[in-house]
Amino acid sequence: RSRLAALGIDHVHYGTEAKLPAAEATLSALGLDWSQGAGIGDDWPDLPVLGRVALPVAPANAHIEVREVARYVTQARGGEGAAREFCDLLLTASGHYRRLLDAARGPAA
């Protein structure tokens, strides 16, 4: 959990199969609505959330029903880089990717 804090992730829900109420609580806490949300999921329990967010994403090995509702399917499979690909997609779309990459590289030698 300290890794999540280091990444600035404040809203986490563990051990819930009812993902819709958890997502609604997070959106409410952030003052956002479904039209501002993105989500990634791979199986049926993810469908209620993916059916509401503006950008539903599925990993390459997601269940066929989940891939059908996704607007983007990652090249990577779940557990093999799909979450990272999803994050990179969001960072690129929001214009933060280059700035964060430059910061990660550190000062030029």
Sequence and secondary structure as in RCSB ss.txt:
>XXXX:A:sequence
RSRLAALGIDHVHYGTEAKLPAAEATLSALGLDWSQGAGIGDDWPDLPVLGRVALPVAPANAHIEVREVARYVTQ
ARGGEGAAREFCDLLLTASGHYRRLLDAARGPAA
>XXXX:A:secstr
 HHHHHTT      S S HHHHHHHHHHHHT  GGG EEE  SGGGHHHHTTSSEEEE TTS HHHHHH SEE S
S TTTTHHHHHHHHHHHHTT HHHHHHHHH S  
